[in-house]
Amino acid sequence: MKYLLLATALLLTSATISEDYKIRGIAIVHFNAKFNEANNYEPVEKLKDVKVVSAWIDDDASIKAAEGIRSVPTLILYKNGKEIKRWEAGLSLSLDVPFKEIQKEVDKLTGANKF
């Protein structure tokens, strides 16, 4: 059964992070730090058929360690709590990945690419 999740951005701490994005279904978590807020990956808000969650690693350092975040921003795509794909920023501290590439990965998980 195909379903649509509304894309919602949430501010998280590690106390709620596992409850909010390691859920049934498909979610993408946008990890960043406040010092790098200017390099947020804005297209993530436009993704379809996926729950979008924002997590600030400087609000709780345990998020960085628990999820293996080495640079920000980092996007991690999950299905039923399992990491499927990861995109990480380079030395520029910005994420240079085409929106269509991320949407294509989401579509593979939802079956939208079969039409």
KELOKE-75771 format. One record per residue (C-alpha): x, z negated, y negated; residue number from 1. Coordinates in nm, 4 decimals. Example, Ala and Ser with C-alpha at 12.3 -4.5 7.8 and 13.67 -1.06 7.14 Angstrom:
// residues 2
<<1.2300, -0.7800, 0.4500>, 1>
<<1.3670, -0.7140, 0.1060>, 2>
//
This chain:
// residues 115
<<0.0000, 0.0000, 0.0000>, 1>
<<0.1348, 0.1044, -0.3349>, 2>
<<0.0919, -0.1334, -0.6245>, 3>
<<0.1991, -0.1539, -0.9808>, 4>
<<0.3639, -0.4609, -1.1271>, 5>
<<0.3555, -0.4999, -1.5013>, 6>
<<0.7028, -0.5140, -1.6471>, 7>
<<0.7465, -0.8525, -1.8064>, 8>
<<1.0560, -1.0013, -1.9655>, 9>
<<1.1015, -1.3734, -1.9018>, 10>
<<1.3619, -1.6206, -2.0231>, 11>
<<1.4944, -1.8154, -1.7245>, 12>
<<1.7114, -2.1062, -1.6277>, 13>
<<1.8559, -2.1580, -1.2818>, 14>
<<1.5833, -2.4115, -1.2070>, 15>
<<1.3248, -2.1332, -1.2069>, 16>
<<1.5321, -1.8243, -1.1437>, 17>
<<1.4819, -1.8178, -0.7679>, 18>
<<1.1095, -1.8771, -0.8076>, 19>
<<1.0688, -1.5983, -1.0635>, 20>
<<1.2643, -1.3045, -0.9267>, 21>
<<1.3244, -1.3715, -0.5598>, 22>
<<0.9629, -1.2948, -0.4987>, 23>
<<0.7749, -1.0641, -0.2685>, 24>
<<0.8024, -0.7146, -0.3963>, 25>
<<1.0458, -0.5427, -0.6260>, 26>
<<1.2193, -0.7031, -0.9241>, 27>
<<1.5099, -0.6191, -1.1492>, 28>
<<1.6973, -0.8947, -1.3288>, 29>
<<1.8811, -0.8216, -1.6529>, 30>
<<2.1677, -1.0730, -1.6852>, 31>
<<2.3339, -1.1064, -2.0239>, 32>
<<2.4924, -1.3606, -2.2577>, 33>
<<2.3869, -1.4401, -2.6124>, 34>
<<2.7271, -1.3365, -2.7536>, 35>
<<2.6566, -0.9894, -2.6111>, 36>
<<2.2898, -0.9626, -2.7078>, 37>
<<2.3616, -0.6493, -2.9137>, 38>
<<2.4433, -0.4719, -2.5856>, 39>
<<2.1190, -0.5558, -2.4054>, 40>
<<2.0138, -0.2695, -2.1798>, 41>
<<1.6932, -0.1886, -2.3685>, 42>
<<1.5654, 0.0894, -2.1353>, 43>
<<1.5051, -0.1746, -1.8656>, 44>
<<1.1781, -0.2588, -2.0438>, 45>
<<1.0501, 0.0943, -1.9709>, 46>
<<1.0950, 0.0786, -1.5923>, 47>
<<0.7784, 0.1381, -1.3904>, 48>
<<0.6589, -0.0276, -1.0683>, 49>
<<0.9021, -0.3191, -1.0937>, 50>
<<0.8953, -0.6717, -1.2344>, 51>
<<1.1582, -0.7032, -1.5096>, 52>
<<1.3191, -1.0431, -1.5710>, 53>
<<1.5845, -1.1474, -1.8244>, 54>
<<1.8355, -1.4227, -1.7471>, 55>
<<2.0849, -1.5611, -1.9983>, 56>
<<2.4005, -1.6806, -1.8247>, 57>
<<2.5103, -1.8954, -2.1171>, 58>
<<2.1927, -2.1057, -2.0914>, 59>
<<2.3026, -2.2190, -1.7453>, 60>
<<2.6489, -2.1421, -1.6072>, 61>
<<2.5293, -2.1859, -1.2497>, 62>
<<2.3373, -1.8571, -1.2791>, 63>
<<2.6668, -1.6718, -1.3249>, 64>
<<2.8224, -1.8274, -1.0171>, 65>
<<2.5138, -1.8114, -0.7968>, 66>
<<2.4578, -1.4403, -0.8586>, 67>
<<2.8244, -1.3360, -0.8784>, 68>
<<2.7993, -1.2092, -1.2356>, 69>
<<3.1418, -1.0819, -1.3442>, 70>
<<3.0468, -0.8960, -1.6627>, 71>
<<2.7450, -0.8643, -1.8875>, 72>
<<2.5080, -0.7021, -1.9042>, 73>
<<2.4450, -0.6729, -1.5316>, 74>
<<2.1278, -0.5413, -1.3705>, 75>
<<2.0401, -0.6403, -1.0139>, 76>
<<1.7566, -0.4773, -0.8226>, 77>
<<1.5926, -0.6973, -0.5582>, 78>
<<1.3342, -0.6335, -0.2884>, 79>
<<1.1734, -0.9467, -0.1453>, 80>
<<1.4618, -1.1558, -0.2772>, 81>
<<1.7364, -0.9389, -0.1237>, 82>
<<1.9825, -0.7600, -0.3530>, 83>
<<1.9484, -0.3830, -0.3168>, 84>
<<2.1623, -0.2422, -0.5986>, 85>
<<2.3767, -0.3712, -0.8850>, 86>
<<2.4879, -0.2109, -1.2131>, 87>
<<2.7605, -0.3871, -1.4149>, 88>
<<2.9039, -0.3351, -1.7617>, 89>
<<3.2604, -0.2228, -1.8053>, 90>
<<3.5232, -0.3345, -2.0530>, 91>
<<3.3016, -0.2222, -2.3414>, 92>
<<3.0490, -0.4959, -2.2477>, 93>
<<2.7751, -0.2337, -2.2479>, 94>
<<2.5914, -0.0770, -1.9576>, 95>
<<2.6338, 0.2990, -1.9491>, 96>
<<2.3919, 0.3930, -1.6732>, 97>
<<2.1190, 0.6533, -1.7176>, 98>
<<1.7666, 0.5120, -1.7172>, 99>
<<1.6636, 0.7804, -1.4665>, 100>
<<1.9224, 0.6558, -1.2162>, 101>
<<1.7706, 0.3080, -1.2183>, 102>
<<1.4137, 0.4383, -1.2035>, 103>
<<1.5140, 0.6591, -0.9081>, 104>
<<1.6342, 0.3513, -0.7157>, 105>
<<1.3073, 0.1714, -0.7937>, 106>
<<1.1104, 0.4777, -0.6821>, 107>
<<1.2961, 0.4816, -0.3496>, 108>
<<1.1764, 0.1274, -0.2845>, 109>
<<0.8166, 0.1886, -0.3911>, 110>
<<0.7826, 0.5232, -0.2191>, 111>
<<0.7038, 0.6970, -0.5487>, 112>
<<0.9724, 0.9590, -0.4832>, 113>
<<0.7810, 1.0933, -0.1809>, 114>
<<0.5311, 1.2858, -0.3937>, 115>
//
